[in-house]
């Protein structure tokens, strides 16, 4: 293994169409991993290998690639100081429907290149990606792409990153020219101009003096850079006040590195990946400023036996620990589990303990991934990312560790699905195939949920959006050769309680022999706001206020389980509960007839009875919608959003277009893209992502409840 200090595990994440895959393709070319650049629009990009990705020109599944970059080099040539840096790169999707691919990549990465389009700036999905990076405390570099496009404005994007994302964005470069005249950049640290040679696909560049008309701007932004990092280093601050010119390049690099790893600043760079400009300087910045596994603190986990916090340093001599972050099915090698090794050493063919199942798993082979190709390796050590083959049951989020040194690592946040579709096999032969296909797809994709509708017997698939479900159904047809009929998309509603009430539930059943008896008194209602903030991703708050042993301790977990399982089917229309709090405070039991099952059944009955009185309401998913439209269609677009029960939140201009932001219920947004095209002669574009759940208006709620109870037959 190479020196861990020379390793970088980073991802490329951004909004749709900011140029992530195009940038990844350039990185692979410059690092010598491919010899011909494949373009996304030709369906030839290395990391977009799925058929659906090639056809649509979008990334659906995050792809991992490894490569090496020689740094520092002078114009592509090495010298005595040059070291070979080892990169693990994950190219992530931009579409919000595949947000879990970004989420799980963030969980295992040490750094991130956040891409922005120089024309569109910070877009809704950029904000989502930024929040995900904040959640896992991932240091990042900003790269403003598409500087060659009409309307490109680097400093405007820097301003948006500051204002909209709340980050301290600090430019390290200024562009020379923009749009058609974009030639290169001025480096604010070395104070030299760089212009890339188009004849060599941007492999080589020329250093030029700073253009005269830029000197003032360069001086201003150089001072801005020095001030930003001088705050971070007292020694630099003193030098800055004495003589700003006395600060050396190396001192600046060191201070920027510290501040970036600490997430105090976000260094901003620019270029045009498609025109092969600026990618190499971004790679140099990855080596200079993003952390190696050694720079990240020891990973924290818990000991499952004692519940104590355990630390694992990124060192091959420590006990082995890793997190499986993605499962993929390959037609040739079967199931692959992508995992990040945090500590220790693992040889191919050895055993690891899966902490979720408690079983040992044999990892028969370890593969280095290059998009959808595998290269077998003999072992993996701390800080590296690879894929395992030959295991029986590993799922996304499982901790794998040395059986003698157990540790459970923090899992990742999985968003809830908002949209469902009913599917059924066309022929009897497709029944088994469909079951197998769904099982494999659910294993790969934690945001895909499956349940059977008890009334119709249909299989209901739930996911993150229309595109997500469309891709899933397409994959079932192509990869698994299953012919299916599908229904119209349905909204995934939820239910909530409006107030807390107290209730007593008694279960008495006497049959021949031993009976069943349980008696509980409890308060049920909405979960506390504070508790929800402190426990993100959790929905059930349970409080045990029983004193004096009116219910023995061993029955309390059964009561908790009874309430928690009841949350999957609400009292209004059978939709899952958004959140709920239960406080049990009294009850009684029978020496002979009471058992755990009695108390679990009693809790389930109590939920149904008390829930009806706790002011249950129906919640509908509200989407955050952003529409970019030419001025002349503004009225039509806003009118249409109003008709869809949309709440307009603001408008601003971007170049020659208007940007409309609104919150709109998902139930009103089916088929919106087609409608928007016809309203704007195909010139407007829209993006949509989940925002929150909100109480549905009475008329909508009554319709949904009646429909779910079968009182109304609505023609779809």
C-alpha positions in Angstrom: 0.0 0.0 0.0 1.1 3.6 -0.7 1.8 6.1 2.0 -1.6 7.0 3.5 -0.6 10.7 3.5 -0.6 10.5 -0.3 -4.1 9.1 -0.6 -7.3 11.1 -1.3 -10.8 9.6 -1.1 -13.1 12.3 -2.6 -16.3 12.6 -4.5 -17.7 14.9 -7.2 -21.2 16.1 -6.3 -23.5 18.8 -7.7 -26.8 19.8 -9.3 -28.0 18.0 -12.4 -26.0 19.0 -15.5 -23.2 20.8 -13.7 -20.6 18.5 -15.4 -19.7 15.9 -12.8 -19.3 13.0 -15.2 -17.5 15.2 -17.8 -15.1 16.3 -15.1 -14.5 12.7 -13.9 -13.8 11.7 -17.5 -11.1 14.4 -17.8 -9.5 13.3 -14.5 -9.3 9.7 -15.9 -7.7 11.0 -19.1 -5.1 13.2 -17.3 -4.2 10.4 -14.9 -3.6 8.1 -17.8 -6.5 5.6 -16.9 -8.2 6.1 -20.3 -6.7 7.2 -23.6 -9.8 8.7 -25.3 -12.2 11.0 -23.6 -15.8 9.7 -23.8 -18.6 12.3 -23.7 -21.8 12.0 -21.8 -24.0 13.1 -24.7 -22.5 10.3 -26.8 -23.2 7.7 -24.1 -19.5 7.0 -23.9 -18.5 8.2 -20.5 -16.6 5.6 -18.4 -18.6 6.1 -15.2 -22.0 6.1 -16.9 -22.0 2.4 -17.8 -25.6 1.5 -17.3 -27.8 1.3 -20.4 -30.3 3.7 -18.8 -27.5 6.2 -18.1 -26.2 6.0 -21.7 -29.6 6.6 -23.2 -30.6 9.5 -20.9 -27.2 11.1 -20.5 -27.6 11.2 -16.7 -25.9 9.5 -13.9 -28.1 7.1 -11.9 -25.7 5.1 -9.8 -22.6 6.4 -8.2 -19.4 4.9 -9.7 -16.1 4.4 -8.0 -12.8 4.7 -9.9 -9.2 4.7 -8.8 -6.2 6.5 -10.4 -2.9 8.1 -9.6 -1.8 11.8 -10.1 1.8 13.0 -10.1 2.1 16.2 -8.0 3.7 18.6 -8.1 4.6 18.7 -11.8 5.7 21.6 -13.9 3.7 21.6 -17.0 3.1 17.8 -16.8 6.8 17.1 -16.2 8.0 15.5 -12.9 11.0 16.5 -10.9 12.7 15.3 -7.7 9.8 16.6 -5.5 7.1 14.9 -7.5 5.1 12.3 -5.6 2.5 9.9 -6.9 -0.9 10.6 -5.2 -3.5 7.8 -5.1 -7.1 8.8 -5.7 -10.4 6.9 -5.0 -13.0 9.0 -6.7 -16.8 8.6 -6.6 -18.9 10.2 -9.4 -22.4 10.8 -8.0 -25.8 11.4 -9.6 -27.2 15.0 -9.6 -30.9 14.0 -9.9 -32.7 14.3 -6.6 -34.4 10.9 -7.2 -31.1 9.2 -6.7 -30.1 11.3 -3.6 -29.3 8.2 -1.6 -26.4 7.5 -3.9 -24.9 10.9 -2.9 -25.8 10.3 0.8 -24.0 7.0 1.1 -21.0 8.2 -0.8 -20.6 11.2 1.5 -20.7 8.9 4.5 -17.4 7.2 3.4 -15.5 10.0 1.7 -12.9 12.3 3.2 -13.3 15.2 0.8 -15.5 16.6 -2.0 -15.3 18.7 -5.1 -18.5 20.6 -5.2 -19.3 21.5 -8.8 -21.3 24.6 -9.8 -22.4 25.7 -13.2 -20.9 29.2 -13.9 -24.3 30.1 -15.6 -26.8 28.7 -13.1 -24.9 29.0 -9.9 -26.3 27.5 -6.7 -29.4 25.5 -7.6 -31.8 23.5 -5.3 -29.9 20.2 -5.6 -26.6 22.1 -4.9 -28.2 23.0 -1.5 -29.2 19.4 -0.8 -25.7 18.1 -1.6 -24.2 20.8 0.6 -26.5 19.8 3.5 -25.4 16.2 3.0 -21.7 17.2 3.1 -22.4 19.2 6.3 -24.1 16.2 7.9 -21.0 14.1 7.5 -18.6 17.0 8.0 -16.9 16.5 4.6 -14.3 19.3 3.7 -14.8 20.6 0.2 -13.3 22.5 -2.7 -15.7 24.5 -5.0 -15.1 24.2 -8.8 -17.1 26.6 -11.0 -17.5 24.7 -14.3 -18.8 25.8 -17.7 -16.9 29.1 -17.8 -17.0 28.9 -21.6 -20.9 29.2 -21.7 -22.9 32.4 -22.4 -23.7 34.1 -19.1 -20.8 32.6 -17.1 -20.0 34.6 -14.0 -17.4 33.2 -11.6 -17.6 35.9 -8.9 -21.4 35.8 -8.9 -21.3 32.0 -8.1 -18.8 32.7 -5.3 -21.3 35.3 -3.9 -24.1 32.8 -4.1 -22.1 30.1 -2.3 -21.5 32.7 0.5 -25.1 33.9 0.7 -27.2 30.8 -0.1 -25.0 28.1 1.4 -23.6 30.1 4.2 -20.0 29.0 3.4 -16.9 31.2 3.5 -16.1 30.9 -0.2 -12.6 32.1 -1.0 -11.5 32.4 -4.7 -8.0 30.9 -5.3 -8.2 32.0 -9.0 -9.7 34.6 -11.3 -10.8 33.7 -14.8 -9.0 35.2 -17.8 -11.9 36.1 -20.1 -15.4 34.5 -19.9 -17.9 32.8 -22.3 -16.3 32.4 -25.8 -13.2 34.3 -24.6 -12.5 32.1 -21.6 -8.8 31.2 -22.0 -7.4 30.4 -18.6 -7.0 31.6 -15.0 -4.8 33.8 -12.8 -3.5 32.0 -9.8 -3.9 34.3 -6.8 -1.2 32.4 -4.8 1.6 32.4 -7.4 0.3 35.6 -9.1 0.8 34.0 -12.6 -1.6 33.5 -15.5 -2.2 30.0 -16.8 -3.5 29.4 -20.4 -4.2 25.8 -21.4 -3.2 24.4 -24.8 -6.2 23.2 -26.7 -4.0 21.1 -29.1 -3.0 18.8 -26.2 -6.5 18.4 -24.8 -5.4 20.7 -22.0 -2.6 18.4 -20.9 -0.1 21.3 -21.1 -0.4 25.0 -20.3 1.6 28.2 -20.7 2.4 30.7 -18.0 1.6 34.3 -19.0 1.8 37.6 -17.2 -1.3 39.0 -15.5 -3.4 40.9 -18.1 -3.2 44.7 -17.4 -7.0 45.1 -17.1 -7.1 42.5 -14.4 -4.3 43.8 -12.1 -6.6 45.7 -9.8 -9.0 42.8 -9.4 -6.1 40.4 -8.8 -4.7 42.6 -6.1 -8.2 43.0 -4.4 -8.9 39.2 -4.4 -5.3 38.3 -3.4 -5.8 40.5 -0.3 -9.1 38.9 0.3 -7.5 35.4 0.2 -4.6 36.4 2.5 -7.0 38.0 5.0 -9.3 34.9 5.0 -6.4 32.5 5.8 -4.5 34.9 8.0 -7.4 34.9 10.5 -6.7 31.2 10.7 -3.0 31.4 11.5 -1.6 34.0 14.0 1.9 33.9 12.5 0.4 34.8 9.1 -1.7 37.5 10.6 1.4 39.2 12.0 3.2 38.9 8.7 0.1 40.3 6.9 0.1 43.4 9.0 3.9 43.9 8.7 4.3 43.2 5.0 1.6 41.2 3.1 4.2 40.4 0.3 6.4 38.6 2.8 4.0 35.6 3.1 5.5 32.7 1.1 3.5 30.5 -1.3 4.1 27.5 1.0 2.7 29.3 4.1 -0.4 30.2 2.1 -0.9 26.6 1.0 -0.4 25.3 4.5 -2.9 27.8 6.0 -5.5 27.1 3.2 -5.1 23.3 3.8 -5.7 23.7 7.6 -8.7 26.0 7.1 -10.2 23.7 4.4 -9.9 20.5 6.5 -11.4 22.4 9.4 -14.3 23.4 7.1 -13.7 27.1 7.9 -13.3 28.0 4.2 -14.2 26.6 0.8 -11.5 27.4 -1.8 -13.1 28.3 -5.1 -11.6 27.5 -8.5 -13.0 27.7 -12.0 -12.6 26.1 -15.5 -14.4 24.4 -18.3 -14.2 20.6 -18.1 -15.7 20.1 -21.5 -13.1 22.4 -23.1 -10.3 20.7 -21.0 -9.5 23.7 -19.0 -8.9 23.9 -15.2 -9.3 20.3 -14.3 -5.5 19.7 -13.6 -5.3 22.7 -11.2 -8.4 21.3 -9.4 -6.5 17.9 -9.0 -3.5 19.8 -7.7 -5.8 21.5 -5.2 -7.2 18.0 -4.1 -3.6 17.0 -3.3 -2.8 20.3 -1.6 -6.0 21.0 0.4 -8.2 18.0 0.8 -7.5 15.6 3.7 -5.9 12.2 3.5 -7.3 9.4 5.7 -4.5 10.4 8.2 -5.9 14.0 8.5 -9.4 12.8 9.5 -9.9 12.0 13.2 -10.1 8.4 14.3 -13.5 7.0 13.4 -15.9 6.7 16.3 -18.1 3.6 16.9 -19.7 1.9 19.8 -18.8 -1.4 21.5 -22.0 -3.5 21.1 -21.3 -5.4 24.4 -20.7 -2.5 26.7 -22.2 0.4 24.8 -19.0 2.4 25.2 -17.5 4.7 22.6 -14.6 3.0 20.7 -12.1 4.8 18.4 -10.3 3.3 15.4 -7.3 5.1 14.0 -6.6 5.0 10.2 -3.7 2.5 10.7 -3.1 -0.9 9.2 -2.0 -2.2 12.7 -5.3 -1.4 14.3 -8.1 -4.1 14.4 -10.0 -4.3 11.1 -13.2 -2.1 10.8 -15.1 -1.2 7.6 -18.5 0.1 6.5 -20.4 -1.4 3.6 -22.0 1.5 1.8 -23.4 0.0 -1.4 -24.5 -3.3 -2.8 -24.4 -4.0 -6.5 -25.3 -7.0 -8.6 -22.9 -7.8 -11.4 -24.0 -10.3 -14.1 -20.5 -12.0 -14.0 -19.3 -12.0 -10.4 -22.7 -11.8 -8.6 -23.2 -9.5 -5.6 -20.6 -6.9 -4.8 -20.4 -5.0 -1.5 -18.6 -1.7 -1.7 -16.9 -0.9 1.6 -14.6 1.7 3.1 -11.9 0.3 5.3 -11.4 2.6 8.3 -8.7 0.6 10.2 -6.7 -2.6 10.0 -5.8 -5.0 7.2 -8.0 -7.6 5.5 -6.7 -10.4 3.2 -8.9 -11.9 0.5 -10.3 -15.2 1.7 -10.5 -14.2 5.4 -13.5 -13.8 7.7 -15.1 -10.7 9.1 -17.9 -10.2 11.6 -21.1 -8.5 10.3 -22.3 -6.6 13.4 -26.0 -6.3 12.2 -26.5 -10.1 11.7 -23.9 -11.1 14.3 -22.6 -13.7 11.8 -19.1 -14.2 10.3 -18.8 -13.6 6.6 -16.1 -14.9 4.3 -14.8 -12.3 1.9 -13.5 -14.7 -0.8 -12.2 -11.9 -3.1 -11.5 -8.2 -2.9 -11.9 -6.1 -6.0 -10.7 -2.6 -6.9 -13.5 -1.0 -8.9 -13.1 0.9 -12.1 -16.8 1.9 -12.9 -18.3 -1.5 -13.7 -15.0 -3.4 -14.1 -13.2 -5.2 -11.3 -9.5 -5.7 -10.7 -8.8 -8.4 -8.0 -6.4 -7.3 -5.2 -4.9 -9.5 -2.5 -5.7 -7.3 0.5 -7.1 -3.9 1.6 -5.8 -1.6 4.4 -7.0 1.3 6.4 -8.1 4.3 4.3 -8.9 2.5 1.1 -12.2 1.7 -0.7 -12.9 -1.6 -2.5 -15.6 -4.1 -3.2 -16.1 -7.6 -1.6 -17.3 -10.7 -3.3 -18.4 -14.0 -1.9 -20.4 -12.9 1.2 -23.9 -14.3 2.1 -25.8 -11.4 3.5 -24.3 -7.9 3.7 -26.6 -4.9 3.4 -26.1 -1.2 2.9 -24.9 0.4 6.2 -23.5 -2.8 7.8 -20.4 -2.6 9.9 -17.8 -5.3 9.1 -15.1 -5.8 11.7 -12.6 -8.1 13.4 -14.5 -10.8 15.3 -12.3 -10.3 18.4 -12.7 -6.5 18.4 -16.4 -5.7 17.8 -17.4 -2.2 16.9 -20.6 -0.7 15.4 -20.0 2.3 13.1 -22.6 5.1 12.6 -25.1 4.2 9.8 -26.2 6.6 7.1 -29.3 8.7 6.8 -31.9 7.1 4.4 -34.6 9.5 3.2 -38.3 8.3 3.2 -40.0 7.6 -0.2 -42.7 10.0 -1.4 -44.2 8.3 -4.4 -45.6 4.8 -5.1 -46.6 2.7 -8.1 -48.4 -0.6 -8.3 -46.9 -3.4 -10.4 -48.0 -6.9 -11.3 -46.5 -9.7 -13.4 -48.0 -10.1 -16.9 -47.8 -13.9 -16.9 -47.5 -16.7 -14.3 -43.9 -17.3 -15.5 -43.1 -13.7 -14.5 -44.3 -14.1 -10.9 -41.1 -15.7 -9.5 -38.9 -13.6 -11.7 -40.5 -10.4 -10.4 -40.0 -11.5 -6.8 -36.3 -12.2 -7.4 -35.8 -9.0 -9.3 -37.5 -6.9 -6.6 -35.4 -8.6 -3.9 -32.2 -7.7 -5.7 -33.2 -4.1 -6.4 -34.3 -3.5 -2.8 -30.9 -4.8 -1.6 -29.1 -2.4 -4.0 -31.3 0.6 -3.3 -32.3 1.4 0.3 -34.7 4.1 -0.8 -36.8 1.5 -2.7 -39.5 0.1 -0.4 -41.9 -2.7 -1.3 -45.2 -3.8 0.3 -48.2 -5.8 -0.8 -51.6 -4.1 -0.9 -53.8 -6.5 1.1 -57.0 -5.4 -0.7 -55.8 -5.8 -4.3 -52.9 -8.3 -3.9 -50.7 -5.9 -6.0 -47.1 -5.2 -5.2 -46.5 -1.5 -4.4 -43.1 -0.1 -5.1 -42.3 3.2 -3.3 -39.4 5.5 -4.2 -38.0 9.0 -4.4 -39.7 10.3 -7.5 -41.3 9.5 -10.9 -37.8 9.0 -12.6 -36.6 6.8 -9.8 -39.6 4.4 -10.2 -39.4 4.6 -14.0 -35.7 3.4 -13.9 -36.5 0.6 -11.5 -39.3 -0.7 -13.7 -37.1 -0.4 -16.8 -34.3 -2.3 -15.0 -36.8 -5.1 -14.1 -37.7 -5.4 -17.8 -34.1 -5.3 -19.1 -31.9 -6.8 -16.6 -34.2 -9.4 -15.1 -36.4 -10.0 -18.2 -39.7 -9.5 -16.2 -42.8 -8.4 -18.1 -45.0 -6.3 -15.8 -48.0 -4.1 -15.9 -47.8 -0.9 -13.9 -50.4 1.5 -12.5 -50.3 5.3 -12.2 -48.0 6.8 -9.7 -49.5 7.4 -6.3 -48.6 9.8 -3.6 -47.1 8.4 -0.3 -49.3 10.2 2.2 -48.6 10.0 6.0 -50.6 10.5 9.1 -50.0 12.5 12.3 -51.7 13.2 15.6 -52.9 16.7 16.4 -53.0 16.5 20.2 -52.0 14.3 23.1 -54.7 12.2 25.0 -54.7 9.8 27.8 -56.2 6.3 27.4 -56.6 3.0 29.2 -56.6 -0.2 27.2 -57.5 -3.6 28.8 -57.0 -6.9 26.9 -58.9 -9.9 28.4 -59.2 -13.2 26.6 -60.2 -16.4 28.2 -60.1 -19.5 26.2 -59.7 -23.1 27.4 -56.5 -23.2 29.5 -54.3 -20.1 29.9 -55.9 -16.8 28.9 -54.5 -13.4 27.9 -54.5 -10.4 30.1 -52.9 -6.9 29.8 -53.8 -3.5 31.1 -52.0 -0.3 30.2 -52.6 3.4 30.8 -50.8 5.7 28.5 -50.6 9.1 26.9 -50.4 9.2 23.1 -49.8 12.2 20.8 -47.3 14.0 18.5 -43.6 13.6 19.2 -41.9 16.6 20.9 -40.3 19.1 18.5 -37.0 19.2 20.6 -36.8 15.4 20.6 -37.2 15.3 16.8 -34.4 17.9 16.3 -32.1 15.9 18.6 -32.9 12.6 16.9 -32.9 13.1 13.1 -34.3 10.2 11.2 -36.2 8.8 14.2 -40.0 8.9 14.4 -41.1 7.1 17.6 -40.6 8.7 21.1 -41.2 6.3 23.9 -41.2 7.2 27.6 -41.6 4.8 30.5 -43.1 6.5 33.6 -44.2 3.4 35.4 -43.2 3.4 39.1 -43.9 0.8 41.7 -43.9 -2.2 39.4 -47.6 -2.0 38.3 -46.3 -3.6 35.0 -43.1 -5.8 35.3 -40.0 -4.4 33.5 -39.8 -7.4 31.2 -43.2 -6.5 29.5 -42.2 -2.9 28.7 -40.2 -3.7 25.5 -43.3 -5.7 24.2 -45.5 -2.6 24.8 -42.9 -0.4 23.0 -42.8 -2.9 20.1 -46.6 -3.0 19.9 -46.8 0.8 19.5 -43.9 1.0 17.1 -45.2 -1.6 14.7 -48.6 0.0 14.8 -47.1 3.2 13.3 -46.9 1.5 9.9 -50.7 1.7 9.5 -52.4 4.9 10.8 -56.0 5.1 12.0 -57.3 7.4 9.3 -56.5 5.7 6.0 -53.8 3.1 6.8 -50.9 5.4 5.9 -47.7 5.3 8.1 -47.4 7.8 11.0 -45.0 10.7 10.5 -44.0 10.7 14.2 -45.5 9.8 17.5 -44.9 10.0 21.3 -46.2 7.4 23.8 -45.8 7.7 27.5 -46.9 4.8 29.6 -47.6 5.6 33.3 -49.7 2.9 34.8 -51.4 -0.5 34.3 -51.8 -3.9 35.8 -51.0 -7.6 35.1 -52.1 -11.1 36.0 -49.6 -13.5 37.5 -50.7 -16.3 35.2 -52.4 -14.9 32.1 -50.0 -12.0 31.4 -47.1 -12.4 28.9 -45.2 -10.3 26.4 -47.5 -11.2 23.6 -50.6 -10.0 25.6 -49.0 -6.6 26.3 -47.9 -6.2 22.6 -51.5 -6.9 21.4 -52.8 -4.6 24.1 -50.5 -1.8 22.8 -51.7 -2.4 19.3 -55.4 -2.2 20.3 -54.7 0.9 22.4 -53.1 2.6 19.4 -56.2 2.0 17.3 -58.6 3.1 19.9 -56.7 6.1 21.3 -55.5 7.2 17.8 -59.1 8.0 16.8 -59.4 10.5 19.6 -55.9 12.1 19.2 -57.1 14.3 16.4 -55.5 12.4 13.5 -54.7 14.3 10.3 -53.6 13.3 6.8 -50.2 14.8 5.7 -49.2 15.2 2.1 -45.6 15.6 0.7 -44.8 19.1 -0.4 -42.1 19.6 -3.1 -39.6 22.4 -3.5 -40.0 23.4 -7.2 -37.7 25.7 -9.1 -38.7 26.8 -12.7 -36.3 28.7 -15.0 -38.3 30.4 -17.8 -37.9 33.1 -20.4 -39.7 36.4 -19.4 -42.6 36.1 -21.8 -43.9 32.9 -20.2 -43.7 34.1 -16.6 -47.5 34.8 -16.2 -48.5 31.4 -17.7 -46.0 29.5 -15.5 -47.0 31.2 -12.2 -50.7 30.9 -13.1 -50.2 27.2 -13.6 -48.3 26.8 -10.3 -51.1 28.6 -8.5 -53.7 26.2 -10.0 -51.6 23.4 -8.6 -52.1 24.7 -5.1 -48.5 26.1 -5.2 -47.2 28.7 -2.8 -44.9 31.1 -4.6 -41.8 31.9 -2.5 -39.8 34.2 -4.7 -38.6 35.2 -8.1 -35.2 36.4 -9.3 -33.5 36.8 -12.7 -30.7 34.7 -13.9 -29.2 36.0 -17.2 -32.1 36.5 -19.6 -34.4 34.1 -17.7 -36.6 34.3 -14.6 -36.3 31.9 -11.8 -39.6 31.0 -9.9 -39.4 29.2 -6.6 -42.5 27.6 -5.1 -43.7 24.9 -2.8 -46.2 22.6 -4.4 -48.0 19.4 -3.2 -46.6 16.3 -5.0 -50.1 15.1 -5.9 -50.5 18.1 -8.2 -47.1 17.7 -9.9 -47.6 14.5 -11.9 -46.9 15.1 -15.6 -45.7 18.7 -14.8 -42.7 18.5 -17.1 -44.8 17.9 -20.2 -47.3 20.6 -19.2 -44.4 23.1 -18.7 -42.9 22.3 -22.1 -46.2 23.1 -23.8 -46.7 26.3 -21.8 -43.2 27.6 -22.7 -42.7 26.1 -26.2 -40.1 23.8 -24.7 -37.9 26.7 -23.4 -38.5 26.4 -19.6 -36.9 23.9 -17.3 -37.9 22.8 -13.8 -36.3 20.9 -10.9 -38.2 19.4 -8.0 -37.1 17.9 -4.7 -38.9 16.8 -1.5 -39.3 19.6 1.1 -41.6 18.5 3.9 -44.9 17.0 4.9 -47.8 19.3 5.6 -51.5 18.7 6.5 -53.7 18.1 3.4 -56.7 20.4 2.9 -60.0 18.9 4.2 -61.5 18.2 0.8 -58.3 16.4 -0.4 -58.0 14.5 2.9 -61.7 13.4 2.8 -61.2 12.1 -0.8 -58.0 10.2 0.0 -59.6 8.6 3.2 -62.8 7.7 1.4 -60.8 6.2 -1.5 -58.6 4.1 0.9 -61.7 2.8 2.7 -63.2 1.8 -0.6 -66.3 4.1 -0.3 -65.4 6.0 -3.5 -64.2 4.6 -6.8 -62.3 7.4 -8.4 -61.5 7.0 -12.1 -57.7 7.2 -12.5 
